Amino acid sequence: MQSLKERIIAESKKIGIDKIGFTTAEPFDYLKESLIEQKAAGHTSGFEHPDIDERIYPEKTFDNPKSIIAIALAYPTKIHEEVPRDEKRGQFARASWGIDYHNILQDRLNRLIDFIKTEADSEQETADWRFVPQVDTGELVDVAVAQRAGLGFIGKNGLLITEEYGSFVYLGEIVTNIQFEPDEPVANGCGDCTRCITGCPTGALLGDGRMNAKKCLSYQTQTKGMMPKEYRKKIRNIIYGCDICQLVCPYNKGKDFHFHPEMEPQTEEVFPKLVPLLTISNKQFKTQFGHLAGSWRGKKPLQRNALIALANLGGREALPKIVNCLDDPRPVIRGTAVWAIGQLTKRAPDQFLDTLRDLQSTETDEEVLTELEETLTYLTTDKKRR
C-alpha cells in the first residue's frame, strides 16, 4: 500500500504540478545572519515580508508545524506567435506571461490540500490536519524551502535551478502539521560559472546567491517614482521584470516548456505597443493587463517604463504623444516624458526647447524641475550630439 506521501506525489502529477518535494518545518536559522546583513546594507527591495524571524521560523506563524511541501511549475520561455514589427513594442519578462502565477500556484496548492484531506483515515484526523499555502508573498523564503525539499539548488543569481526545467519555475509551499519523511536537499551546481554575475547589466548579483535588490532591473521596473538615470537605458524596451541572469545560465539552455495553457503568452499582452500605453484608461489597462503578474503595481510604472522604452528604441514618431504627457497630472510621467524628449531630440532639439521652457516656468514639482534643468542643459550645451 502506498504511503500518504506517495499518494500525494501521484496526485500532484495529475493536477499539474511539475515538481514536488518534502522537508521538515525546522527553522531556516542559517539564513538569519545573511538576511540581517542584507537589510542593514540596504540591499532588500521592500517587497519582502518585513519580519525576519517569521521568515526563518515557521513556528512563528504556524502552531506546531511538522513539514513543508514544496512545489514547482515550469513556465514558457518562448512565444509561439510571431511578434509584429508594426510599431515600437515593449516586453514583459517571462515570469509575467499568462495568468498571474500567484493565482495559478494558489489553485494547485488548494487542490493538493483538498486531496490530502480526502486521504485522512478519520473525521478526527481531517479536523486535526492543518495547512497554510504560500506563494511568493508569504513569510518563508521560497527558494530556501524548495532547495531543502530537494527541488533544486540556489544558483549564484539567487534563483532556484532545477535539473529538468532550469530556473524557469514558479515556487509555492504548504506548511502543515502532518509529519512527512523529508527529501534530500540538492547540492549547489554552479561550480566556477559566473555568467549570471558578469551578465547582469547593473552588477546587482553579489556572487554568493545574494543580490542588491535595489540595483536589479526587475526591481527598478516595479518602482513607482522616477527611475534613476543609470538604469533607464539598461532596461532597453523591457517594461516589467528582467530575464538576463536566467537567459545566460547554462542550465536554462534550450529550456522551453508549455505544460500549462493558462501560462501561455499573448502577443498584445506581453509585447504590447508602447504608444497606446501612454494614454490607456484604467478600464483598458485592467482588461489588457489586469490578469498578468506584471500589473500588480498598477499602470503608472508601466507607463513610465513605456516612455523610457520609446526613448531607448529611438521612437521619434511617438514625440507628439510623449509631449502630451507633459500635461499629465502625475509628476513621474511628466518628468520621464521630459527625459524621453531630450533623448529623442538630441540631434535637433530646437523644435521642443520652447515647450520644455514653458513647462519649466509653470512646473512646481522638484523632481520634474530637476529633469527639465538637466535636459535643457543637455540639449543646449552639447553640440557634438547634434
C-alpha positions in Angstrom: 0.0 0.0 0.0 1.3 3.5 -0.9 2.2 5.9 1.9 0.4 9.2 2.2 3.4 10.9 0.8 3.5 8.6 -2.3 -0.2 9.2 -2.9 0.3 13.0 -2.7 3.2 12.8 -5.2 1.0 10.8 -7.6 -1.9 13.2 -7.3 0.4 16.2 -7.8 1.2 15.0 -11.3 -2.5 14.6 -12.1 -3.3 18.2 -11.1 -0.5 19.8 -13.0 2.4 20.2 -10.5 5.7 19.6 -12.3 7.9 19.0 -9.2 7.1 18.3 -5.6 9.3 17.8 -2.5 9.0 17.5 1.2 11.1 19.0 4.0 10.8 19.4 7.7 9.5 22.6 9.3 12.7 23.1 11.2 13.9 26.7 11.3 15.9 28.1 8.4 18.2 29.7 11.0 21.2 29.6 8.8 19.6 32.4 6.8 19.3 34.8 9.7 22.7 36.4 9.6 22.5 36.9 5.8 19.0 38.4 6.0 20.1 40.8 8.7 23.2 41.8 6.7 21.2 42.4 3.5 18.6 44.5 5.3 21.3 46.6 7.1 23.2 47.1 3.8 20.0 48.4 2.1 20.1 45.6 -0.4 16.4 44.5 0.2 13.6 45.6 -2.1 11.0 46.3 0.5 8.7 43.8 -1.2 9.8 41.1 1.2 8.0 40.0 4.4 9.3 42.5 6.9 9.7 40.3 10.0 13.0 38.3 9.6 12.2 35.9 12.4 8.9 35.0 10.7 10.8 34.3 7.5 13.0 31.7 9.1 11.0 30.2 12.0 7.8 28.5 10.7 6.6 28.1 14.3 6.2 31.9 14.5 3.2 31.9 12.1 2.0 28.3 12.4 1.2 26.3 15.5 3.3 23.1 15.8 4.5 22.9 12.2 5.9 19.5 11.2 6.5 19.6 7.4 6.6 21.8 4.4 5.5 20.6 1.0 7.2 22.5 -1.8 6.0 22.6 -5.4 7.3 24.0 -8.7 5.6 24.7 -12.0 7.6 25.2 -15.2 6.7 28.2 -17.4 7.2 29.0 -21.1 10.3 31.0 -22.3 9.3 31.4 -25.9 6.2 32.8 -27.5 4.8 30.8 -30.4 3.1 33.7 -32.1 5.0 36.0 -34.3 5.6 39.3 -32.8 4.6 42.0 -35.3 7.1 44.7 -36.3 4.4 47.2 -37.0 5.5 49.7 -34.3 7.6 50.1 -31.2 6.7 47.4 -28.6 7.7 46.8 -25.0 8.2 43.5 -23.3 7.2 41.8 -20.1 9.7 39.4 -18.5 8.8 35.7 -18.9 7.7 35.3 -15.3 4.8 37.6 -16.0 3.5 35.8 -19.1 0.0 34.3 -18.9 -2.3 34.5 -15.9 -0.8 35.8 -12.7 1.3 32.9 -11.3 0.2 33.6 -7.8 -3.3 32.6 -8.8 -2.1 29.5 -10.7 0.0 28.2 -7.9 -2.6 29.0 -5.3 -5.1 26.9 -7.3 -2.7 24.0 -7.4 -1.9 24.2 -3.7 -5.6 24.4 -2.8 -6.3 21.4 -5.0 -3.5 19.4 -3.4 -4.7 20.3 0.1 -8.3 19.2 -0.8 -6.9 15.9 -2.0 -4.8 15.4 1.2 -7.9 15.9 3.3 -9.7 13.1 1.4 -6.9 10.8 2.4 -7.4 11.1 6.1 -8.3 7.9 7.9 -10.9 9.5 10.1 -13.0 12.6 10.6 -10.9 13.4 13.6 -7.8 13.3 11.6 -9.3 15.6 9.0 -10.2 18.0 11.7 -6.7 17.9 13.2 -4.8 18.3 10.0 -4.0 21.9 9.2 -2.5 23.6 6.1 -1.2 27.0 5.2 -0.4 27.5 1.5 2.1 30.3 0.5 3.1 31.7 -2.9 5.8 34.4 -3.1 4.1 36.9 -0.7 4.1 34.6 2.3 6.6 34.7 5.2 9.0 31.9 4.1 11.9 32.2 1.7 10.6 30.2 -1.2 13.9 29.2 -2.7 15.3 28.1 0.6 12.2 25.9 1.2 12.5 24.4 -2.3 16.2 23.7 -2.1 15.8 21.9 1.3 12.9 20.0 -0.1 15.1 18.7 -3.0 13.5 20.6 -5.9 16.8 22.1 -7.0 19.7 24.3 -5.8 20.0 28.0 -5.3 22.2 29.5 -8.1 24.5 32.4 -7.9 21.7 34.5 -9.3 19.6 33.7 -6.2 17.1 31.6 -8.2 16.2 28.0 -7.7 17.7 25.9 -10.5 16.0 22.6 -11.2 17.6 19.8 -13.2 14.6 19.4 -15.6 13.4 23.0 -16.1 16.3 25.2 -15.2 15.3 28.3 -13.2 12.1 28.9 -15.3 9.8 27.7 -12.5 7.3 29.2 -10.1 7.5 28.1 -6.5 5.0 27.6 -3.7 4.7 25.7 -0.5 2.3 24.3 2.1 3.1 24.4 5.8 1.4 21.6 7.7 1.2 19.7 11.0 1.5 16.4 9.2 4.8 14.6 9.6 6.4 13.5 6.3 9.7 11.9 5.6 11.8 14.7 4.2 13.6 14.6 0.9 17.3 15.3 0.4 18.4 18.8 -0.3 20.2 19.4 -3.7 23.8 20.4 -3.7 24.9 23.6 -5.4 25.7 23.0 -9.1 27.1 26.4 -10.2 30.8 25.4 -9.8 33.1 28.1 -11.2 30.4 29.5 -13.6 29.8 33.3 -13.2 27.8 34.0 -16.4 24.9 35.5 -14.5 27.2 37.7 -12.4 29.1 39.1 -15.4 25.9 39.2 -17.5 23.9 41.4 -15.0 24.0 44.9 -16.5 23.9 46.7 -13.2 26.2 44.4 -11.1 23.3 43.6 -8.8 24.5 40.0 -8.1 26.9 39.7 -5.2 28.4 36.3 -6.2 27.1 34.1 -3.4 23.4 33.8 -4.4 22.5 37.2 -2.9 21.9 40.4 -4.6 21.5 44.1 -4.1 17.8 44.1 -5.0 17.7 47.8 -5.5 20.2 47.5 -8.4 18.2 44.7 -10.0 16.5 45.9 -13.2 13.4 43.9 -12.3 13.1 45.9 -9.1 13.7 49.2 -11.0 10.8 48.4 -13.4 8.5 48.0 -10.4 9.2 51.1 -8.5 6.6 54.0 -8.7 8.9 57.0 -8.5 11.4 58.4 -11.0 13.8 55.7 -12.3 17.4 56.7 -11.6 19.2 57.7 -14.8 21.8 54.9 -14.5 19.1 52.3 -15.1 17.0 53.9 -17.8 18.9 52.9 -20.9 19.7 49.5 -19.4 16.1 48.4 -19.3 16.0 48.7 -23.1 12.4 48.0 -24.0 11.5 45.8 -21.0 8.6 47.4 -19.2 8.4 44.8 -16.5 11.0 42.5 -14.9 14.3 41.2 -16.2 15.4 37.8 -17.6 19.1 38.4 -18.3 20.5 36.4 -15.4 18.3 33.5 -16.5 19.0 33.7 -20.2 22.7 33.5 -19.8 22.6 30.5 -17.4 23.8 27.2 -18.9 21.2 25.3 -17.0 18.5 27.2 -19.0 19.9 26.5 -22.4 17.1 25.0 -24.6 14.5 25.1 -21.8 11.0 25.9 -23.0 8.0 24.1 -21.6 4.4 24.6 -22.4 2.6 22.4 -19.9 0.0 24.9 -18.6 -2.4 26.6 -21.1 -3.0 29.5 -18.6 0.7 30.4 -18.7 0.8 30.9 -22.5 1.7 34.4 -23.6 -0.4 36.5 -25.9 1.4 39.0 -28.1 -0.7 42.1 -27.3 -0.3 41.4 -23.6 3.4 40.6 -23.2 4.8 42.5 -26.2 2.4 45.5 -26.1 2.5 48.5 -28.4 4.2 51.3 -26.4 2.4 54.4 -27.7 -1.1 53.3 -26.7 0.2 52.6 -23.2 0.8 56.3 -22.7 -3.0 57.1 -22.8 -4.5 53.8 -21.7 -7.5 54.1 -19.4 -7.9 52.3 -16.1 -10.6 50.1 -17.7 -8.5 49.3 -20.7 -5.5 48.6 -18.5 -7.4 46.1 -16.4 -8.8 44.4 -19.5 -5.4 44.1 -21.3 -3.1 43.6 -18.4 -5.0 43.0 -15.2 -4.5 39.2 -15.2 -0.7 39.5 -15.5 1.6 39.3 -12.5 3.2 42.4 -14.0 0.2 44.6 -13.4 0.4 44.4 -9.6 1.9 47.8 -9.2 -0.7 49.5 -11.4 -0.3 51.3 -14.7 1.9 54.2 -13.7 5.2 52.3 -13.5 4.4 50.6 -16.9 3.6 54.0 -18.5 6.8 55.5 -17.1 8.7 52.5 -18.4 7.0 52.8 -21.8 8.3 56.4 -22.1 11.8 55.2 -21.3 11.5 52.3 -23.8 10.3 54.6 -26.6 13.4 56.8 -26.0 15.7 53.7 -26.0 14.1 52.5 -29.2 14.5 55.8 -30.9 10.8 56.3 -31.3 10.7 59.8 -32.7 7.4 59.1 -34.3 5.9 59.0 -30.8 7.1 62.5 -29.9 3.6 64.1 -30.2 2.2 61.6 -27.7 5.2 62.0 -25.4 4.8 65.8 -25.5 1.2 65.3 -24.4 2.5 63.5 -21.3 3.9 66.9 -20.2 0.4 67.7 -19.2 -0.1 64.6 -17.2 -1.2 65.2 -13.5 1.4 62.7 -12.3 4.9 64.2 -11.8 6.6 60.9 -12.5 5.1 60.8 -16.0 5.9 64.5 -16.7 9.5 64.1 -15.5 10.1 60.9 -17.5 8.5 62.5 -20.6 10.9 65.4 -20.3 13.9 62.9 -20.3 12.4 61.0 -23.2 12.0 64.2 -25.2 15.6 65.1 -24.5 16.9 61.7 -25.7 14.8 61.7 -28.9 15.6 65.3 -29.9 19.3 65.4 -29.0 20.3 65.8 -32.7 17.7 68.5 -33.5 16.4 70.0 -30.2 15.1 73.4 -31.4 11.6 72.2 -32.1 10.9 71.3 -28.5 13.1 73.7 -26.5 10.3 76.3 -26.1 7.9 73.6 -25.0 10.3 72.5 -22.3 11.0 76.1 -21.2 7.2 76.8 -21.0 6.8 73.8 -18.7 9.8 75.0 -16.6 8.1 78.3 -16.0 5.0 76.6 -14.5 6.2 73.4 -13.0 6.2 73.1 -9.2 7.5 69.5 -8.6 11.1 69.4 -7.7 12.0 66.2 -9.4 10.4 67.4 -12.7 12.2 70.7 -12.4 15.5 68.8 -12.0 14.7 66.7 -15.1 13.9 69.9 -17.0 17.1 71.7 -16.0 19.3 68.7 -16.8 17.5 68.0 -20.1 17.7 71.7 -21.2 21.4 71.8 -20.3 21.9 68.6 -22.2 20.2 69.8 -25.3 21.7 73.3 -25.4 25.3 72.8 -24.5 26.5 69.5 -26.0 27.0 70.5 -29.7 28.6 67.2 -30.6 25.3 65.4 -30.1 23.5 67.4 -32.9 
